[in-house]
Amino acid sequence: MDQGVNGFVSRTRTGDWEHALISGNGRQGALVYGTGPEMRVTLSHERLFLPTLPPIDPPETARILPELRALLHEGEFRRAAERVMEVAVEQDPGYADLRWVDPLIGAGTLTYTHGTAPEGYERSCDFTTGLVTQEWPGVLRQEVFVSRARDVVVIRLLGDVSGTLALAPVGGEPPAPVAYATQVAPDRLELRAEFSRQGGVTGYTVECRVHTEDGRLRAGGGVLEVRGAREVTILARTVVHPAPAEPCPLDRIVPDAARLLRDHAAIHGDLSGRVRLRLGGRDARPRSEDLLARGGPELVEAVFAAARYAIVSSVGELPPTLQGVWSGTFRPPWQSGYTLDGNLQAAVAGLLVTGTPELLLPVFDLLERLLPDFRDNARRLYGCRGILVPAHVSTHGRHNHFHPTWCLTFWTAGAAWLSRLYYDYYDHTGDLGFLRERALPFMTEAAEFYEDFLDEHGNFAPSYSPENAPSGGDAQACVNATMDIAAVRDLLRNLVRAHGESSLDARRWQALRDRLSAYRIAPTGELSEWAPPPGLTLEDDHAHRHASHLYPFWYDTGEAADPALRAAGAEAVRRRLEWWRGAESDEMAFGLVQLGLAAANLGMAAEASQALDLLVTRYWRANMVSTHNRDAIFNVDVCGGVPALVAAMLVRSEGDRLDLLPACPWPSGEVRGLRARHGVVVERLTWSPEGVEAVLAGAASRRLTVTTPRTRR
């Protein structure tokens, strides 16, 4: 098998950072773009969250929980959400306005301006090395990559390098005052920022060291002038203050771009090359504009590779934000934090199955750092032990973001859902130390919350199905959202499995699982988004971007073994997908990932294929980075979701069973390196109308039942 798509070329010139090419090592990011006579590199850092609003205590609504439950059971959903706001504002007037998390901002933009305005333009990205280029052919070429080996952005200019270099903050007005100072010397540019509000980050410095052996560098007028050079190398770095560790000074790094690229590519290439997919693509580096116009299997193959590249490049010590590790603004949508009611889960969904489990560890590092805040949320909001995870976090984990419409204090499924990531890491790697030391403690605290929170009838009250409201209702508040039931059922099942079914701990968690409300199948046959207790009527609204009620079919929850529930899940997929095919469904692409995963795990090849086709044709630009809406909002959620969906269509792993091609729509193809549960590696899977061939490897000897489409007939 050849390597398949390993990059792309493009002729799209842009002055907008959202259309830039991306390179990153997880800690530092570079957005590479240009227009007119300019070539720009906007720099960013994974920890560069601008302190805007100080965190405040979560509202003490535990004291009004009986009142809230009474209102909800009476159908007074809006009133219940308003009551939370009243208590919150009475406790702290800061709740009068919607409070957001601290935003991820861009550090600064290094602009090279050529002395003329050359004709023609081309840019490219190499997924195997992380090298991005832009050039005026025959005149000047710019190469950029972000070294994993040395944690530095390397920029090389080749050709007629005559012009100016300038370093400045990103454009726009920051939401909180920032004091900037710049310095220019013959061999360096520096931008220093100090924040007015003290938080975790007090400011940052961007330093660029400039080196040339065949030209002249002269500082003046706030810019660095370059004359008569054929090659200039720039080493750039953003240091956030206070820095977790003192970085190696730039002047101690030899500015040998070729050597730095070799050292970086060895690390990056290992991560990016662990999985390879071939669906008939003809070109290893196709033109992205042509791919997007044609569609088809070749586009799926290219998007799969581009998506993995983006996520690999945006995982460092922290997981990817909504925008990965990149930002070119002071005011990113939703502050570009970590949105835990679906976005982050989508962004990291493909890490295990595509063979990069180590890239999931930063998620757990982030969650465990925020545990004290999660415990405080549980205690103050509901008087419960354990942990309560809010929908939005960045620099803290306090439950500060909610509103009568977006009544997010009523969403309690977060810790249960994130517990699935912990269990999946163990289930794929077999790491017993991780299970004992990290997974079980988090899962146990999550379960203890529900042990206290469920009412005497096993109801979730309050409850919330992310961002959807019952049809005809006046609020998103509810009782017994299906997601709550499903996520907690899954958490408790995994605790039973982890402890061993005969243990005292297992019996404790099984007893709690038995208390949970049952799912509801609507009269029209689909799994309902709500399962209200007697006396309440909550009708489904299928015209919605989320598909949270399909949680039972995203993972190996065991729910698909029930034929009635399986049929109801399949009907729910069809109903929600019908809306997605319409013109009005243009936002929040990761909802299609949710639909596609459910379809794939239910063996619905046509529906999974439709979801994937909508994803790859609607939500990608010529820079091969996904968007949140159709051609709007730079956002990496789908970069994690597409590889996860393609993998689910090719391999399904549950217990001691491995299903090959459970929902495959392509008549032929090949994939190498997919990972299944229990350490099983699909070293090679090839299929065609003539048959299926697979080579499997495992970390340990075990009995495994393997099926193919032919054996499942």
Secondary structure, 3 states (H helix, E strand, C coil): CCCCCCEEEECCCECCHHHCEEEECCCEEEEEEEECCEEEEEEEECCCECCCCCCCCCCCCHHHHHHHHHHHHCCCHHHHHHHHHHHHHHHCHHHHCCCCCCCECCCEEEEEEECCCCCCCEEEEECCCCEEEEEECCCEEEEEEEECCCCEEEEEEEEEEEEEEEEECCCCCCCCCEEEEEEEECCEEEEEEEECCCCCCCEEEEEEEEECCCCEEEEECCEEEEEEEEEEEEEEEEEEECCCCCCCCHHHCCCCHHHHHHHHHHHHHHHHCCCEEECCCCCCCCEHHHHHHHCCHHHHHHHHHHHHHHHHHCCCCCCCECCECCCCCCCCHHHHCEECCCHHHHHCCCCCCCCCHHHHHHHHHHHHHCHHHHHHHHHHHHCCCCCCCCCEECCCCCCCCCCCCCCHHHCCCHHHHHHHHHHHHHHHHCCHHHHHHHHHHHHHHHHHHHHHHCCCCCCCCCEECCCCCCCCCCCCEECCEHHHHHHHHHHHHHHHHHHCCCCHHHHHHHHHHHHCCCCCECCCCCECCECCCCCCCCCCCCCCCCCHHHHHHCCCCCHHHCHHHHHHHHHHHHHHHHHHCCCCCCCCCHHHHHHHHHHHHCCCHHHHHHHHHHHHHHCECCCCCEEEECCEEECCHHHHHHHHHHHHHHEEEECCEEEECCCCCCCCEEEECEECHHHCEEEEEEEECCEEEEEEECCCCCCCEEECCCCCC
